[in-house]
């Protein structure tokens, strides 16, 4: 009797799980049935905002529902990211994600209201903006080697500005120090704009910054790129050498952006969103526009995106203690 009861319970559990999976698949097939929110955890206007709007337009056109980008800035992207983490896992709240809140924040904050490795589901990468080693046009450093030689001759004297403690620009500088074997003085600012103003004014010697941020000033001849932290030269800027070409091996850093969703979002929804974006990014005009912005187009599968995150987390786990940075 007891055995029959257990058997019935087991069969009922299997049937319930099958029905649940079937309901999820049916719901995914109808998705989306109303507007979708795409949370931007930063102020509008940056590269991630631009890429999120490109993706939202693609998805809205193909799925015939509004995909609205909504800015929710604060705490270096943590507030907006936390909002998405705690949203229903139904595909109607997505995150325009970047490295700062996903692979950097866990090592820079003593506590976070989420765990990026378990609370978020990668959907698709949108692009990557490599870190550029930038000086003002009037700088005495015409080459990366000249900068390195000067830094080694006067340890701790040369300065680099960043958008703030724990930002991608800060860690880009720390990684350069580690890989090049130099000592530089970090000068944090409240955002990238004031740091760039002081670089142009000669109050700091250099910046390690996503190329998209300084692209207009480079094009205007006010700033000069000595190297980029990438494995290969950018298609739109073939004159910029990689740091590895100039003797600084292992200096690869950037600020990717992409789409993520709350964990446990049904995989059919994730795959559908991924497929639309991947296909849309084959458009030559879009690729040319991204290249002009200084972005490197990157898509791939959700699993490719997850692998990129794991790779960066491993690098941060080594870099941040080596740089002597303590979580706040």
C-alpha positions, 0 to 999 in steps of 0.5 A: 500500500505504502509502495503504491502511494509512493509510486503515485506520488512520484508519478504525480510529481513527474506529471506536475513537472512536465505540465510546468515545463509545458506551461513555461514553453507555451508562455515563452511561445506567446512572449512577449504579450505586452511591453518589456522594460530594459533597465539601464543602471547608469545615466543615459548617454554612454555607450551602453545606453546607445547599444541598449537602444539599438537592441531594444529597437531590434527586439521591438520590431521583431517581436511587435511589442515595445522594449523601453529603455529605462535609466535607473542609475546609482551606486555604480550600476548596483541599484538598477542591477539589483532591481532587475535581480529582484524582478519576476523571471518572466522576460518582461524586465531585462538588464542592460549590463556592463562589467562594472556591476557584474564582474567588478562590483563583487570585488570592490564592495564588502557586500552586494544585494545580489550575486551576479553568478547566480541571480542573473541569466546572460542573454547576449553580449552586444559589444566590447569597448577596449581600454585605451591608454590615452594622453593629451596631444601635447604630452611628452610621451609619444609612444607607450615605451616612453611612458613606461620608461618615465614611470620606471625612472620616477616611481609613483610620480606619473598620474592617471585619472579615472571615473572613480575608485573601482571603475573599469578605468581605475582597474584598467590602470591597475592592470597596466601597472601590474603587467608593465611593472610600473608604479603610477598614482591613481587620481579618482574623479566623480565620473569620467567627464571631470577626469577627461577635463583634467587630462586635457588640461594637463593636471593628470598625465594619462587615462586608461579609459574605454575608447568609446568615451574618448573617441570624439576627442581623439578624432578632434586631435586633442587626445592621443592613443598610445595603445589599446588593451585588446588581443587585436587591433580594432577594425575601425582604428587599425593604426592603434597598436595593441599593448601586446605588440608593444611588449606589455603582454597580458594587458587585455581589458575593456568594458563589455555590455550586453543583455541579462535577465533575472535567473530562472527566466525560461530558457526559450525566452532567453534563446528567442531574444538571443537569436533576434539580436544575433541575427540583427547584428549581421546588418553591415550598416549597424556594424559600421556604425558600431565600428565608428563609435569605437565598439567591437561588435560581439554577440554569441550564445548565452553560454558564450556570454557566461564564459566571458563573465567567468573569465573576467571574474577569474582575472579580477580575483587575481588583479584586485588583491595584487593591486592592494585594493580593499573592498569598501 
